[in-house]
């Protein structure tokens, strides 16, 4: 059974998608359809700030204690359930 478009030329391109959406627009559309709240967008600047502070703190603590965290040196991860 041939499911291809019978009038199409083999070298033609067909766009099978609709309009392009940003991720936020896609979530807003899904929210309007399902009624479930979309995840809220958070600006990136707080995370950049936390990363910078974390990097400085890591260098400081490594210099003060003169050792690496044991979880990293032993190749293990610690997972807290609390």
Secondary structure as UniProt FT lines:
FT   TURN            6..7
FT   TURN            10..11
FT   HELIX           23..34
FT   HELIX           45..65
FT   HELIX           70..73
FT   TURN            74..75
//
